[in-house]
Amino acid sequence: MSWLTRVRERLPFGTKRETPDNLWVKCPRCQEMVFLQEYEANLSVCTKCDHHGRIGADARLAQLLDEGYSLLPAPRVTEDPLKFKDSKRYKDRLKAARDANPHPDAFTAAYGAIEGRAAVVGVQDFTFMGGSMGMAVGDAFIAAAQKALDEKCGFICVTAAGGARMQEGILSLMQMPRATVMTRRLREAGLPYIVVLADPTTGGVTASYAMLGDVHVAEPGALIGFAGQRVIQETIREQLPEGFQRAEYLHKHGMVDMVVHRNEMRGTLAELLGYLSPAKAA
């Protein structure tokens, strides 16, 4: 036994405490380290520069809905209908995404209330394959809209997606007109359809249900567009203005109705539901 071991046995050293390795979050905008507990208490918004971080479906639903909401069942669709394979098989990509996420695909919906006003809320989760729109997303959107029709309440859709899911080809693009039909049915029924544009909302999602709401609310700094900025710039061969495709720019130019801080989103949506929902018969 070495002298160091003998000294350690005689001295009153306490056991080593385990220190969590996730006490801090690095803001992607200002690069400052923010205490995780403080960051989560501020709804995943940086306390230094007010950057709105990306959040998952469960966190978003908990932020917006009153307690006691219920998740709608996830739709069952044909998986890998095209037997698609690039550097990996599509089935393997789906399995990896599901292992890393609590839900089976990128769109999760729930029925509940926002400050006492009944609503269906659907959330697109960018962490699941970039929130891409495939058949499961299309079916989940349609089921959520149908639930709003059945309950005669408003439908709120929080979008965050890179566009259509390329591994499903034309079948993913077919979800655009299918979702469009449901937004028209909501309008014909006189029920509000409100879109919350989160970062990022792009591609086929922007070209369909993300821009068909009665009211479009965006989070500060959210990237919103169809094609990427570089593609547009190379196509028109002109320098794009500063802040192009950001929520504030689109609000200034009339494509977004309002830009709302995440801390005020729940109250704003409740107010909009109060204005737009049909009055109940006495």
Phi, psi and omega in degrees: 000129182284162180296327181293320178295319180296320180294317181297324181289330184273329182279147184280060176285134175279165177291148181291128179279139177281126180254122179301144182264009182234041180281343185232154176235134177265121181291128181291343180268301185268351178067012178279150176272127182242135179299127187304316182297321178291321179296314180291324177296334178265025176061039178062037174246131182299130180281351180267311187238001178071020176292131180272109181285159177282137182231159181278177184295316183296317179296319181294315180297319180294327179289325188267322188264150172295161177298148177096010178287160181237136178286141174280145181297141179288136181289153176255122181231166175292125181267140179052056183296336182260002185052050189282141177212129170243245175287339175223161174286144179301322178301322179291322178295319177298316180298317179296320179294320180288327177295331183264358184228154181280349183239155187285346176205189194277351182238124180233134182235154179216153176247132180188221181216152174241109185051045175086355181260122184299140181197151167257131180239122176250136185234129175264127186256114183292339181288344178264097179049045178064025180063020188298147185266109174240197182296323180295319178295316179299314179294322179294321177296315181296318179296322179293317179295321179295322177298319177296320177296317181294321183271354181055050180226173180287156177240124178246126180243122177260114185259142173198100188204153174270358179122203181288152181276109188299332183290348179250004172052227183298334180294328176287322179292333178295341180289339179296306178292328178297315179293324179299320178300319181292324177295326177291322178296321176298318180295318179296330178277356180075024181257138182289139173238110185246133181250130172253114183269109179258170183273127350260154173236108188218176172064215185296336176293316176296324182283359179228248192291342180290337182244023181244016182284162171290325176223136177247116179249133180240147172280149181304134175077002183295138174278123183225123180180180177259285177274159179291156183299320181295319179298315180297315183297320180287333180285312183270350179055044176221151178285128181279150182293158180296137180079009180303135180072010174266157186306316184294322179294316180292326176294318179297328183259014169086009180269343179234137184283323181202151173248121189234131176297146183301327179294339182252001187295315184299313179295322179295316180295320177298319179295318178295320177298322178297322179287319193262338182289143180294144179290137180283142179294140182287000000 
